[in-house]
Amino acid sequence: MNTKAPDRLPLLSRVRYGAEASAFFAYIGICRLLGLKMASAVGGFIGRHLFYHVQIIMDRARDNLRHAFPEMTEAEREAIVLEMCDNLGRTVAEYAHLDKFSLHGPDPRLEVINADIGTRMMARGNGVMFFSGHFANWEMMPAVAAQLGFEGGEVYRPQNNPIIDRWLVKQRTRNGPAEQIAKGPRGTRRIFTLLRRGKAIFLLADQKTNEGIAAPFFGREAMTTPAPAMLALKLGASLIPASNERLNGSRFRMTVHPPIAFTPTGDESKDVYALTCAINDAIEKCVRARPSQWLWIHRRWPTARDQDQVRGKRALQILGGNGVRVESEGSSLT
């Protein structure tokens, strides 16, 4: 991903990024003028009537659903795809109004279940990683945590367009954690430091990463980042799953689930693999509870061309060789 400052990029890149940003900010400006409720509704309409008909992307979602829920009828899976598109459209439009989502005030749009779990685990002082997936509007999890007073940093994947990326980072800080941590080796070092100080980390752990390890997700091997497991084992930090669901329009409920219970065996490679599997399992349970709230368009599972790579990495994990290394300075949270 390109994270260079816009003025240091080649001319053609600056022109392209400028054109993309202009179109994006024009849409965001319209959404801002419409107000949160109307913008979310318009975004949902666009999702159902535009995103839904982008065949190559929706076919990926249908294929993922077919593998994950073979027992469902085609009509049931199609209803999930349609609701996912509605949610995606609303989420994009809601970026214009991230400052309006709150647990408090006369019109709270956020609510949280089991907040006491996070409070108790934070009080231990060993650091906490709140992990989630792309559920509903996935920006709500760190916003809720910050408003509950959990100090720490939000991990994010930088956008290719640096102009849009800088704007998004600024929007997240309006109602969420002030510290935004870009994924990568430098970000992992910062996460290590914050956890060692007993702070919280908020991250999405449901995306494919080619540098990860192969761990089961819905019964299929999926390349998954081992960094949360590595950090938890090295620092004794807690791993707490969190899920988010859209209630009605632009209102959300965040549920904090019990922390992952895990007893290390002392074999680092096997422990990292087992704990990574537990993270995937926790996310899978959240997806199964309400599948239409998850973003099924991800390339979460390997394609046919990826199979050899997955099998090779899986073999290293089984043999307990050098497939997984715990290095606070070198492990990248990607």
MOCORVEN-V574616 format. One record per helix or strand of 3 or more residues. SS is the DSSP state (alpha for helix, beta for strand). FROM is the first residue (numbers start at 0). TO is the last residue. If there is no record, write none. Layout:
ss = <SS	SS>
from = <FROM	FROM>
to = <TO	TO>
This chain:
ss = <alpha	alpha	alpha	alpha	alpha	alpha	beta	alpha	beta	alpha	beta	alpha	beta	alpha	beta	beta	beta	alpha	beta	beta	alpha	alpha	alpha>
from = <5	10	35	50	54	73	109	114	127	139	151	161	178	184	199	212	219	226	237	251	267	290	303>
to = <7	33	48	52	67	99	112	122	131	146	155	174	181	195	203	216	223	234	245	258	288	292	318>
